[in-house]
Amino acid sequence: MKFRRERTPSPWLVHDIYLRDTWGSPFNVSRSRRWSLRRFFLTAMILFGVVDACLAVFFVGAYFTQPRTANTARRQNPTRVVAVAAPQATETPRPTRERAPTQIPPTRAPTIAPTTAPTQPPPIELTQPPPTEIVELGNTLAVALPATLNFAPLSVQIPNEPAECTPAEAMPDVVDRSVKLCAGQNYRPFLLRGENIGVFGDKSSVIRSEGRGYGIVAEGARLLIQNVLIRGTTNAEDSNMLLCLYPDCRGRQGGVIYGGGILVRANDTTIMDSDIAGGVIGVAAERVRDLKLLNNRLDDSSGWGSYNFAVEASYFVGNSFSRDNRACNTEGGYLPTGCESAGWSCIACQQNVIAKNFCVNSGDCFYMNGEGNLTSNHNRFHQNECRAAPHNCYEVTFAIGNEFVENIARDDPETGAACNYPFWVGGSQVVFSRNNWSCTQSPETSIAHATASTHILTRVENR
């Protein structure tokens, strides 16, 4: 092979006078020849040699370091052979594993499901959330639930209320024992941390939060917040924007980050008889069980009255989620309502009871978005009332096992404003029973539009 071949320019190439060690390319564009065939061949040989040396070192090291327990054990065993009768074989049942239900898109375009399924599907098992733990402290309250749930009254444990109130100037930043708020005073935000403790108010004292902060952050277990009044504000940067429902939206934080009244990160927490408004979120809960929201006014928030992420086996009973709405500017233009706001919102929530709540003029009244595999399954909506929701009164998407019994969707008789869709159940399998749907869109139209919006199966079973 001749490596020192002379470079002979072709007649259609022009030598580059500025780069004398290269030959020009067509149209006088210089192209440097940094690699010759000789250099390429020598480099390849060096690389192959390095690889061969590394492999040799590896195999030699593996040979001298391999364990030799097998040969040693063989030398230690006696040479006498003993015959042992084989035990009689018995059949052992193979364990079975239940698969989680999956939703497989149909191979053809879905057809509109009738309001009553022609063939009865297998009944959906609706399991009762585990009972709330009762602790032998203070008093116990019994909260009546709708008879349609077939549940016993809900037991709520009340810690001992302090005899003396704690003045605002003496309130610590971290509260680790039960406290009573003094009447007519303004309190700064604080952290409630511990077990079997509570915060008691009389709605004449006010806890104030600003922007993305919360009036109370609850951590621990078996906490009670009763009869408090919280007023928050919305961060200026969070005004007039489309909210992010999730902890992360492509690098933009959302969910509980926006701030508001109370942030719950404690299992078995009860919030009752309280009035919270003004921030983006009234009560936010993240990854908890046994949360109980009872008889609260969570109105006039700029995002969600109740925001819940990965909340399970919890109760939302007798609350008001009204006027939790917002306008926003988007790339597509200005939206006067909605903007991912809702009275009650739940993402990735399982086996919750939502009963006897009232909502008027929120973006959606009750909203469970199942996009991104964050489905909310086996939740029970009983005897709730939604009025004048500009979008959907009850929305649950891409989920299974949710039931709606004796709910109401209607206009607002005080203002005459109508609700748009009574429900939106695209990609879901739901059970309806004795509901009163009276919105601009009929139940048949709502099913048709929701079914056409996705290739995931949509099924409504009327009982």
Residue pairs with C-beta under 8 A, 6 or more apart in sequence:
1 37
3 36
3 37
3 38
3 41
4 38
7 23
9 15
9 23
9 24
12 26
13 23
13 24
13 25
13 26
14 24
14 28
15 23
15 24
16 22
16 23
16 24
16 28
16 30
18 30
19 30
19 32
21 32
22 30
22 31
22 32
22 33
23 31
23 33
24 30
24 31
25 31
101 400
103 398
103 400
103 427
103 456
103 457
105 455
105 456
105 457
106 455
106 457
109 455
110 451
110 452
110 454
110 455
110 457
110 458
111 451
112 447
112 448
112 451
112 452
113 447
113 451
113 458
113 459
113 460
115 443
115 444
115 447
115 460
115 462
116 461
116 462
117 459
117 460
117 461
117 462
120 461
121 429
121 459
121 461
124 378
124 400
124 401
124 403
124 429
124 431
124 461
125 378
125 401
126 378
126 380
126 401
126 403
127 351
127 378
128 151
129 290
129 312
129 313
129 314
129 315
129 351
129 352
129 353
130 290
130 313
131 155
132 154
132 155
132 156
132 157
132 268
132 290
132 292
133 222
133 268
133 290
134 140
134 155
134 157
135 157
135 196
135 222
137 157
137 159
137 160
137 196
138 157
138 158
138 159
138 160
138 161
139 157
139 158
140 155
140 156
140 157
140 158
141 155
141 156
141 158
142 153
142 154
142 155
142 156
143 153
143 154
143 155
143 156
143 294
143 317
143 318
144 153
144 154
145 151
145 152
145 153
145 154
145 315
145 317
145 353
145 355
146 355
146 356
146 382
146 383
146 406
148 382
148 383
148 405
148 406
149 353
149 355
149 380
149 382
151 353
154 292
154 294
154 315
154 317
156 224
156 270
156 272
156 292
156 294
157 196
157 222
157 224
157 270
158 198
158 224
158 226
159 178
159 196
159 197
159 198
159 224
160 178
161 178
161 180
161 198
161 200
162 178
162 179
162 180
162 200
163 180
164 180
165 179
165 180
165 181
165 182
165 183
166 179
166 180
166 181
166 182
167 182
167 185
168 182
168 185
168 186
168 187
168 188
168 205
171 179
171 187
171 188
171 190
172 190
173 190
173 191
174 190
174 191
174 193
175 190
175 191
175 192
175 193
175 194
175 197
175 199
176 193
176 194
176 197
177 194
177 197
178 197
178 198
178 199
178 200
179 198
179 199
179 200
180 200
180 201
181 187
181 199
181 200
181 201
181 202
181 205
181 207
181 228
182 205
183 202
183 204
183 205
184 204
184 205
185 205
185 206
186 205
186 206
186 208
187 205
187 206
187 207
187 208
187 215
188 207
188 208
189 207
189 208
189 209
189 213
189 214
189 215
189 216
189 217
190 207
190 216
190 217
191 216
191 217
191 219
192 199
192 216
192 217
192 218
192 219
192 220
192 223
192 225
193 218
193 219
193 220
194 220
194 223
195 220
195 221
195 222
195 223
196 222
197 220
197 223
197 224
198 223
198 224
198 225
198 226
199 216
199 224
199 225
199 226
199 228
200 226
200 227
201 207
201 226
201 227
201 228
201 229
201 274
202 227
203 227
203 228
203 229
203 275
204 229
205 228
205 229
206 229
206 230
206 231
207 215
207 216
207 228
207 229
207 230
207 231
208 215
208 230
208 231
208 232
209 215
209 230
209 231
209 232
209 233
209 259
209 260
209 261
209 279
210 232
210 233
210 259
211 233
211 234
211 235
211 236
211 238
211 259
212 235
212 238
212 257
212 258
212 259
213 232
213 259
214 232
214 259
214 260
214 261
214 262
214 263
214 279
214 284
215 230
215 231
215 232
215 260
215 261
215 262
215 276
216 225
216 228
216 230
216 261
216 262
216 263
217 262
217 263
217 265
218 225
218 262
218 263
218 264
218 265
218 266
218 269
219 265
219 266
220 266
221 266
221 267
221 268
221 269
222 266
222 267
222 268
222 269
223 266
223 268
223 269
223 270
224 269
224 270
224 271
224 272
225 262
225 269
225 270
225 271
225 272
225 274
226 270
226 271
226 272
226 273
226 274
227 272
227 273
227 274
228 274
228 275
228 276
229 274
229 275
229 276
230 261
230 262
230 274
230 275
230 276
230 277
230 278
231 276
231 277
231 278
232 259
232 260
232 261
232 276
232 277
232 278
232 279
232 280
233 278
233 279
234 258
234 278
234 279
234 280
234 302
235 258
235 259
235 280
238 258
238 280
238 302
239 302
240 326
240 327
240 328
240 329
241 328
241 329
241 339
242 328
242 330
242 335
242 339
242 340
243 254
243 258
243 280
243 303
243 326
243 328
243 339
243 340
243 341
244 252
244 253
244 254
244 255
244 340
245 254
245 255
245 340
245 345
245 347
245 369
246 254
246 255
246 309
246 347
246 372
246 374
247 253
247 254
247 255
247 256
247 257
247 309
248 254
255 284
255 286
255 307
255 309
255 347
256 263
256 281
256 284
256 286
256 307
256 309
258 279
258 280
258 281
258 303
259 279
259 280
259 281
260 276
260 278
260 279
260 280
260 281
260 282
260 283
260 284
260 301
260 303
261 276
261 277
261 278
261 279
261 281
261 282
261 283
261 298
261 301
262 271
262 276
262 282
262 283
262 284
263 284
263 285
263 286
264 271
264 283
264 284
264 285
264 286
264 288
264 291
265 285
265 286
265 287
265 288
266 288
267 288
267 289
267 290
267 291
268 289
268 290
268 291
269 285
269 288
269 290
269 291
269 292
270 291
270 292
270 294
271 283
271 291
271 292
271 293
271 294
271 296
272 292
272 293
272 294
272 295
272 296
273 294
273 295
273 296
274 296
274 297
275 296
275 297
276 282
276 283
276 296
276 297
276 298
276 301
277 297
277 298
277 299
277 300
277 301
278 300
278 301
279 301
279 302
279 303
280 301
280 302
280 303
280 304
281 301
281 303
281 304
281 305
281 306
281 307
282 296
282 298
282 299
282 301
282 304
282 305
282 306
282 321
282 324
283 293
283 296
283 298
283 305
283 306
283 307
284 304
284 307
284 308
285 291
285 306
285 307
285 308
285 309
285 311
285 314
286 308
286 309
286 310
286 311
287 309
287 310
287 311
288 311
288 312
288 314
289 311
289 312
289 313
289 314
290 313
290 314
291 308
291 311
291 314
291 315
292 314
292 315
292 317
293 306
293 314
293 315
293 316
293 317
293 319
294 315
294 317
294 318
294 319
295 317
295 318
295 319
296 319
296 320
297 319
297 320
298 305
298 306
298 319
298 320
298 321
298 324
298 343
299 305
299 320
299 321
299 322
299 323
299 324
300 322
300 323
300 324
301 324
302 324
302 325
302 326
302 341
303 324
303 326
303 340
303 341
304 324
304 341
304 342
304 343
304 344
304 345
305 319
305 320
305 321
305 322
305 324
305 342
305 343
305 344
305 359
305 362
306 316
306 319
306 321
306 343
306 344
306 345
307 345
308 314
308 344
308 345
308 346
308 347
308 349
309 346
309 347
309 348
309 349
310 347
310 348
310 349
311 346
311 349
311 352
312 349
312 350
312 351
312 352
313 350
313 351
313 352
314 349
314 352
314 353
315 352
315 353
315 355
316 344
316 352
316 353
316 354
316 355
316 357
317 353
317 354
317 355
317 356
317 357
318 355
318 356
318 357
319 344
319 357
319 358
320 357
320 358
320 359
321 342
321 343
321 344
321 357
321 358
321 359
321 362
321 365
321 366
322 343
322 358
322 359
322 360
322 361
322 362
323 360
323 361
323 362
324 341
324 342
324 343
324 362
324 363
325 337
325 338
325 341
325 361
325 362
325 363
325 390
326 337
326 338
326 339
326 341
326 363
327 334
327 335
327 336
327 337
327 339
328 334
328 335
328 339
329 335
330 339
337 363
337 390
337 391
338 363
338 364
338 390
338 391
339 363
340 363
341 362
341 363
341 364
342 362
342 363
342 364
342 365
342 366
342 367
343 357
343 359
343 362
343 363
343 364
343 365
343 366
343 367
343 386
344 354
344 357
344 359
344 365
344 366
344 367
345 364
345 367
345 368
345 369
346 352
346 367
346 368
346 376
346 379
347 368
347 369
347 374
347 376
348 374
348 375
348 376
349 368
349 376
349 379
350 376
350 377
350 378
350 379
351 377
351 378
351 379
352 379
352 380
353 379
353 380
353 382
354 366
354 379
354 380
354 381
354 382
354 384
355 380
355 381
355 382
355 383
355 384
356 382
356 383
356 384
357 366
357 384
357 385
358 384
358 385
359 365
359 366
359 384
359 385
359 386
359 387
359 389
359 393
360 386
360 387
360 388
360 412
361 387
361 388
361 389
361 390
361 412
361 415
361 417
362 389
363 389
363 390
363 391
364 389
364 391
364 392
364 393
364 394
364 395
365 384
365 386
365 387
365 389
365 392
365 393
365 394
366 381
366 384
366 386
366 393
366 394
366 395
367 392
367 395
368 376
368 379
368 395
368 396
368 397
368 399
368 402
369 395
369 397
370 376
370 396
370 397
370 398
370 399
370 427
370 428
371 397
371 398
375 398
375 399
375 400
376 396
376 399
376 402
377 399
377 400
377 401
377 402
378 400
378 401
378 402
379 396
379 401
379 402
379 403
380 402
380 403
380 405
381 394
381 402
381 403
381 404
381 405
381 407
382 405
382 406
382 407
383 405
383 406
383 407
384 394
384 407
384 408
385 407
385 408
385 410
386 393
386 394
386 407
386 408
386 409
386 410
386 419
387 410
387 411
387 412
387 417
387 419
388 411
388 412
388 415
388 417
388 418
388 419
389 409
389 419
389 420
390 417
390 419
390 420
391 420
391 421
392 420
392 421
392 422
392 423
392 424
393 409
393 419
393 421
393 422
393 423
393 439
394 404
394 407
394 409
394 422
394 423
394 424
395 423
395 424
395 425
396 402
396 423
396 424
396 425
396 428
396 430
397 424
397 425
397 426
397 427
397 428
397 454
398 426
398 427
398 428
398 454
398 456
399 427
399 428
399 429
399 430
400 428
400 429
401 429
402 428
402 430
402 431
403 430
403 431
403 432
403 433
404 423
404 430
404 431
404 432
404 433
404 435
405 432
405 433
405 434
405 435
406 433
406 434
406 435
406 436
407 435
407 436
408 435
408 436
408 438
409 419
409 422
409 423
409 435
409 436
409 437
409 438
409 439
410 419
410 436
410 438
410 439
411 417
411 418
411 419
411 438
411 439
412 418
418 439
418 440
419 438
419 439
419 440
420 439
420 440
420 441
421 439
421 440
421 441
421 446
421 449
422 435
422 437
422 438
422 439
422 441
422 443
422 446
423 437
423 443
423 446
423 450
424 446
424 449
424 450
425 446
425 447
425 450
425 458
425 460
426 450
426 451
426 453
426 454
426 456
426 458
427 453
427 454
427 456
427 457
427 458
428 458
428 459
429 457
429 458
429 459
429 461
430 459
430 460
430 461
431 461
431 463
432 460
432 461
432 462
432 463
433 462
433 463
437 443
437 446
441 449
447 458
447 460
450 458
451 458
